[in-house]
């Protein structure tokens, strides 16, 4: 009997020892722990959001529009619900006072049927390009800031602007201007290295306020002699001069900052050394070859307003959006003409349905847009 009891005890001891060794072996195994499994299997919120969207919603994210009125009227409600536009740009026609703007923004987001928040943007560069001047402090023009010789001033004013805009519900400023040598007070300087320093400080200032900005007008319109609001014109300078003079402010910001925290706006001028046949905003050579591939920009590319004379006078609106997307744009900006807004949206949508634009090309842009928006 004693022998049997001893045998049972010994067997239990050995089983316990064996189990302990097995557990110890698992602990030392470099394979997945439960914590690692949980982290690795956690779904990507961007992909989750993308997969939940219809094609019509995804195309809508790629169009930003201007609207009329100071609150959500029937026309605005129709545009948001029918076309799922992902962004709104405000002008003085939409802004009377701080409370009204804040309420308008809240109403827009409430009425929007999107699964993601709206971009709500303004052009608040300072100087003559400023909105609601009777309510918001008007910052000095970039030329005035540049003349101080103190790049930190650009950071200070960017932070002030971001705070003022956040207070009224705006989340994106189409500034700073990164052009070199503009003759309209909108450029920091006519020296590319100086402009780079001021632009970098401005981007840093917006970043410190967790606010989104947009460098414009790539690849630089400092040498422009015609206003693109009126008509297209060419910049006929060698590629080497563009590289040396116009590109540094953009190139330096791309290298220094998280590209998902700012957009780059593309100009409507044509550049003979890059693509003499198309405006930059419709050019693959400018947006994909130069900005994406050569400079390595991974953030959101937005066109300048496609209602401007430089593009609207020379292109069918049903094809402008298609051309911009095929060339590399993520967002087509259409600020004034409701008819053009609808035609540009429908043109892109039809091009995807016909196979002219692969849906994966749309997904690429929407991923970049969602990355910015989800960080809000």
Buried (B, 14 or more C-beta within 10 A) or exposed (E): EEEEEEEEEEEEEEEEEEEEEEEEEEEEEEEEEEEEEEEEEEEEEBEEBBEEBEEEBBBBBBBBBBBEEBEBEEEBBEBBEEBBBBBBBBBEEBBBBBEBBBBBBEBBBEEBEBBBBBBBBBBBBBBEBBBBEEBBEBBBBBBBBBEEEBBEBBBBBBBBBBEBBEEBBBBBBBBBBBBBBBEBBBBBBBBBEBBBBBBBBBBBBBBEBEBBBBBBBBBBBBBBEBEBEEEBBBBEBEEEEBBEBBBBBBBBBBEEBEBBBBBBBBBBBBBEBBBEEBBBBBBBBBBBBBBBEEBEBEBBBBBBBBBBBBBBEBBEBBBBBBBBBBBBBBBBBBBBBBEBBBBBBBBBBBBBEEEBBEEEBBBEBBBBBBBBBEEE
